[in-house]
Amino acid sequence: MSLEQDLFQRSESQCELCGSKEDLQVYAIPDSPADVESHILICGTCKEQIEDPEKTDSNHWRSLNESMWSPVPAVQVMAWRMLHRLKGEGWPQDLLDMMYMEEEQLVWAKAGQTIVESSGGVVHKDSNGQTIEAGDTVVLIKDLPVRGSSLVAKRGTSVRRVSLVHDNPEQIEGKVEGQQIVILTKFVKKV
C-alpha cells in the first residue's frame, strides 16, 4: 500500500487533527527525526492554518482536546505544537497541562518551536532578559498603579498564567485582584 492509502486507513478517512472529512491531504511534519513516521492526514483548513499563523482561528483547534490523545506520535506532536502556538488563548494551556508525551516525542515537538521563535516572531522578555511565554507566572518588581482604576498592583504580586500581547513585545496581560490588566514586561520577573 502507498503512504496515502495507509494514512487514509489509519485515520478512517478523516483529518487526524480536527476530524473533517473534506479536502484531505498528506502532511509531512517539519523538523521530524528521520527514523519516525512523520506524516499525518489533515484537511486543507488545518494545513493552511499550520503553515500561515496569521490565518489561525483558535476555535477551529478546539478539536485538539480529542486528537491530542491519539496513539499516533506524529498526531500528538502536531497537536502539541498547535496548542503551544495558541496557549495565549487560555484553554490550550489547560490542555497542554493535561497532555502526556514520551520524552522523545516532546523533544520532537519542541524542535519545531525553536524555528518559529528564531524566525523573527515577537519575543517577550522580563526585566532580567528571560523569555516570557504565554501561561508563565511572573512577579511584579515595583508597585504599579492601574490606569482607569483605584487599584495599585503591589510589588511582589504573583500574576499567574499571563497571556502575551502578540504585536508588542513590551506588554503582557494578566489578572491582578480579579481584574485583567496590561503589564509592561520591564516591571516583571519570570518565576
C-alpha positions as a printed Julia matrix, in Angstrom:
191×3 Matrix{Float64}:
   0.0    0.0    0.0
   1.09   3.58  -0.59
   1.68   6.1    2.19
  -1.54   7.9    1.3
  -3.58   4.69   1.44
  -2.01   3.79   4.8
  -2.91   7.21   6.21
  -6.49   7.06   4.94
  -6.89   3.63   6.55
  -5.27   4.69   9.86
  -7.35   7.88  10.11
 -10.6    6.31   8.89
 -10.67   8.91   6.09
 -10.81  11.97   8.31
  -8.44  14.74   9.38
  -6.31  13.43  12.23
  -6.37  16.84  13.94
  -9.91  18.17  13.55
 -11.96  15.22  12.25
 -13.05  16.87   8.99
 -13.71  14.58   6.02
 -13.25  17.34   3.41
 -10.15  18.23   1.34
  -7.85  15.61   2.94
  -4.15  15.56   2.12
  -0.91  14.01   3.35
   1.14  16.37   5.51
   4.83  15.86   6.34
   5.61  17.24   9.8
   8.57  19.65   9.62
  11.65  19.02  11.77
  10.93  15.32  12.13
  13.58  12.75  13.05
  14.49  10.52  10.11
  13.59   7.29  11.91
   9.93   8.03  12.74
   6.65   8.03  10.83
   6.31  11.75  10.24
   3.21  12.03   8.05
  -0.39  12.64   9.04
  -3.61  13.12   7.13
  -5.07  16.62   7.54
  -7.7   18.82   5.92
  -6.96  21.92   3.87
  -8.12  24.23   6.69
  -5.7   22.71   9.21
  -2.84  22.81   6.69
  -3.46  26.47   5.83
  -3.52  27.49   9.5
  -0.44  25.43  10.38
   1.57  26.97   7.56
   0.28  30.55   7.95
  -0.05  31.58  11.63
  -1.76  34.82  10.55
  -4.78  32.79   9.43
  -5.09  30.84  12.68
  -8.62  30.61  14.05
  -8.29  29.37  17.63
 -11.84  27.99  17.7
 -11.02  25.63  14.83
  -8.41  23.98  17.07
 -10.75  23.15  19.97
 -10.9   19.66  18.45
  -7.35  19.12  19.7
  -8.84  18.16  23.08
  -9.6   14.8   21.4
  -6.79  14.42  18.87
  -4.07  15.11  21.47
  -4.88  11.64  22.91
  -4.18   9.9   19.6
  -1.92   6.84  19.88
  -0.05   8.1   16.78
   3.1   10.04  17.85
   3.02  12.31  14.77
  -0.54  13.41  15.6
   0.45  14.07  19.22
   3.4   16.18  18.06
   1.25  18.36  15.79
  -1.43  18.7   18.49
   1.25  19.82  20.98
   2.73  22.32  18.51
  -0.65  23.89  17.77
  -1.65  24.01  21.45
   1.72  25.61  22.23
   1.19  28.21  19.49
  -2.29  29.03  20.83
  -1.6   28.83  24.57
  -2.05  32.58  24.99
  -5.79  31.96  24.47
  -6.06  30.26  27.88
  -7.85  27.0   27.08
  -4.89  25.5   25.12
  -2.69  25.88  28.2
  -5.15  23.73  30.17
  -4.87  21.01  27.51
  -1.07  21.26  27.47
  -1.06  20.81  31.24
  -3.07  17.58  30.85
  -1.19  16.22  27.85
   1.29  13.41  28.34
   4.02  12.61  25.81
   7.04  10.35  25.88
  10.32  12.28  26.25
  11.49  11.67  22.66
   8.13  12.87  21.28
   8.32  16.02  23.4
  11.82  16.73  22.07
  10.45  16.23  18.54
   7.52  18.57  19.22
   9.78  21.26  20.67
  12.16  21.05  17.69
   9.56  22.89  15.59
   9.11  25.64  18.18
  12.69  26.92  18.18
  12.46  27.69  14.47
   9.25  29.68  14.95
  10.81  31.74  17.77
  14.06  32.43  15.94
  12.36  33.43  12.69
  11.56  36.95  13.82
   8.45  36.38  15.92
   7.74  38.79  18.77
   9.67  37.69  21.88
   8.65  38.96  25.32
  11.49  39.4   27.86
  11.24  40.14  31.58
  13.36  42.65  33.49
  16.2   40.09  33.66
  16.1   39.23  29.97
  14.36  35.85  30.39
  11.84  34.93  27.72
   8.22  35.06  28.91
   5.8   32.65  27.29
   2.03  32.54  27.47
   0.93  30.67  30.57
   4.0   31.62  32.62
   3.86  33.1   36.11
   5.55  36.45  36.76
   6.09  38.62  39.83
   5.8   42.4   39.84
   9.06  44.13  40.77
   7.5   47.51  41.67
   4.14  48.96  42.68
   2.09  49.68  39.57
  -0.94  51.99  39.55
  -3.61  50.6   37.21
  -4.91  53.24  34.81
  -8.65  53.89  34.97
  -8.89  52.3   38.39
  -8.0   52.96  42.01
  -6.14  49.64  42.11
  -2.41  49.61  42.77
  -0.75  46.31  41.9
   1.77  45.84  44.69
   5.38  44.8   44.28
   5.77  41.06  44.85
   2.3   40.26  43.48
   2.34  36.99  41.56
   0.49  37.05  38.23
  -0.29  33.54  37.04
  -0.95  32.34  33.51
  -0.09  35.53  31.68
  -1.04  35.98  28.04
   1.13  37.79  25.51
   0.26  40.89  23.53
   1.26  39.43  20.16
   2.14  42.68  18.39
   4.0   44.33  21.29
   6.99  42.61  22.96
   6.86  45.04  25.88
   3.35  44.1   27.07
   1.71  41.09  28.66
  -1.74  40.64  30.18
  -2.75  39.04  33.44
  -5.2   39.17  36.32
  -4.41  41.13  39.45
  -7.06  41.07  42.18
  -9.58  39.69  39.69
  -9.01  42.48  37.16
  -7.43  41.79  33.75
  -4.66  44.34  33.17
  -1.87  45.06  30.71
   1.57  44.97  32.33
   4.86  46.23  30.92
   7.43  43.42  30.78
  10.15  45.65  32.23
   8.25  45.62  35.55
   8.05  41.83  35.95
  10.33  38.95  36.77
   9.58  35.45  35.49
   9.14  32.84  38.23
